[in-house]
Structures are given as structure tokens and as C-alpha cells.
Amino acid sequence: MPRRSDARRCVLQMLYLLDRNPDADLHRIRSTVEEDLKKEELIEFAWQVITGVREHQDELDQQITNVAQNWRIERMAPTDRNAIRAGLFEMQQVGTPAAVVLNETVELARAFGTEHSSSFVNGILDKLKPEQPSEAPAGEETQA
């Protein structure tokens, strides 16, 4: 049974394809996602990340560039930059906890990137993860 990990793998593969071929047919990409994932909730999650990364790519790239010392987006391996984009979008827009996104994205970088990809992706995403709300002192409650 497919899981969100499978959806993230599919997202990375489709973002890589779009990175290498910006004019790729989005209907065909959507069909590939549907065939690969089968479960509606996973298809929608993957499609949200794919389209969100494309829509916000300039903003995501600027955030990445701000923390990637001595690295331009164009010089990054396509797998690495797309893993970082997807992870950053998921943390910021989907609301998945940063620890989950970091773990999953590092595993994808390890599987699809170079021998240094996992540490590179981890380093960039760790600098970009949203700050966790501080815990209230004992006996006090935080207001939501």
C-alpha cells in the first residue's frame, strides 16, 4: 500500500523531470502521479507539492540561496535542489512537521543523489526549518 513516503518519491521524480524539461506536459505528469500512487489522498498531496513548488519556485529558490553559502541554485545537482524545494514547500505550506520532512527528504537525497547529497540537503533544510514554538513553563498553558 502506497504511503506519503512513496508520494514524496514521486514528487521528487516529477520535479526532476520538470527541472530537466520545463515544457513537459502537466496532464501527462498528473496521469503518471495517479498511476504511481493510486490512493486519492496521496495523489492530491503529491500534486499539491508539485504545483506548489512550481508556483513558488522563485521564492523557494531565494530562501535556499540565502542560506546556501557559496552555492547558486543552478550549480546544485538537480536532485538536490528539487528535494530541497519540495521539503521546504512541504514544511512551509503543507504544515508537515519539520522533523518528518527533514528525515524523509534526507532519505530521498540518499537514494537519488550523490554520496554527499544527504548531508547537503540536510544542512540546507535544517537552516530553513520553521522555528518550533517555545514550550510554556510548567503550570502555564499556551493559547492557540
WOLIN-V668438 format. One record per pair of residues at least 24 apart in sequence whose C-alpha atoms are under 7 Angstrom apart, sorted by sequence separation. I is the first residue (numbers start at 0). J is the second residue. If there is no record, write none. Layout:
i j
I J
I J
This chain:
i j
59 84
82 108
79 108
6 36
97 128
52 84
52 85
78 111
79 112
78 112
1 36
6 41
10 45
14 49
52 88
48 85
79 116
83 120
87 124
3 41
7 45
6 45
10 49
48 88
48 89
79 120
83 124
67 123
66 123
66 126
15 77
15 78
15 81
14 81
11 81
11 82
4 103
8 107
